[in-house]
Amino acid sequence: MWPLISNFKIRVDSVANETERYALTASQAPVGYYVAQEDNDHLYLVLDTAYLNSARGYLNLGLFPQVPINTALPSISGSAAVGLVLTAGNGTWLGSPASYAYQWYRCDPAGNNPVAISGATSQTYTIQSGDAGNTLRVDVLASNAYGPALAAAQSAQSVVVSTSTLPAGVLAYYKLEDAGDSSGNGNNLTNNNSVTFVTGKVGNAASFNGSNCLSLAADLIEGQPAVTIAGWFNVNSWNGGDNYVLGQSTGDNSGMSIELIGWNSGEVAGVYTMNGGDHNAIFTSSGAISTGTWYFFAIRFDGTTFDFGINGSSLGTITTSGPLNNPSAPVQLGADRNTGGSLDGLLDEIGIWNRSLTDGEITELYNGGTGTTLF
């Protein structure tokens, strides 16, 4: 709601429930204006006649110091999902602004009843869990050498923030209470050789015995320009060879895989292969992976860089190029098509995304495994 303007006067007391926004005192009047009490005691910001052309009655812009004037409203860019970052576009202003101030608001799903979000005064805003199911808006106030604009410019509302606490872009999410896909995308797993479901990190987990696995469609990550695969593993025992958490390859070392390798007292290695080549990178943990212990892993590829981490600590990165190659082999949990090195252990809360998640999103997934479910 803009302030009421007439005859070079701007009402600055109560204007359609915007009292606080437009309330000014005499000492706050910008150069060229003064505060006057008129029209049934309403307060107005009145243009000083010294800045009018006395002969013709119009503004003499050569005399009037111009604070910024908005001509195109601010915008919001970014996906509206918990954990992601929205960015305010400043809009267009006359008067050559030198700086901008921001205030983000949480609105109801229809975009009404805005409430200022405490501390949300930067150009970017990281969406919080309390924003889920609501819309967001940002007000931008430009300033120049003459002072701030007479009023902030208000953006349109964002779309309704997703109520899912999982990061956006999820292709599949396996809580592993069973073989179903909890993301709603229908990428359910096929149970090969009787994988069972037992008490896990969060609820149940998939239990592998060294000769079974869960597999999904071969084309899930084919051609993806970016991807994240993350979740929890717990090794019961090392089989003396490769112990796969997740794998996808044929017999020619193509595809992509993450391996748990039973050498050097059970170190874990991330092995990446792309576009039909040999192993592009092997990242090995600095210490042994203990049996009977839960570990969180995350593989990320942003289109140019792979990185691999355990419990939030990076094991390394490599620069390469995408998109990801899928060698017409199924993605498998607990085994790999290349060697069949099945896992003797547990997997839980495994997710696959079509983008590289931020560090903050990875942290939220990791914290979710402390006992709070992600759905």
Secondary structure, DSSP 8 states (H G I E B T S, - for coil): ----EETTEEE-S--TT-HHHH---GGG--TTEEEEEETTTEEEEEE-GGGB-TTT-SB-TTTS----EEEE--EEES--STT-EEEEE--EEES--SEEEEEEEEE-TTS-S-EE-TT--SSEEE--GGGTTSEEEEEEEEEETTEE-SS-EE--------S-SS-S-EEEEE--SSS--TTSS----EEES--EEEE-SSSEEEEEESS-EEE--TTSSTT-SSEEEEEEEEES---SSEEEEEEE--TTS-SEEEEEE--TTT-EEEEE--TT-S--EEEE-SS---TT--EEEEEEE-SSEEEEEETTEEEEEEE---S----S---EES--TTT----EEEEEEEEEESS---HHHHHHHHHHTTS----
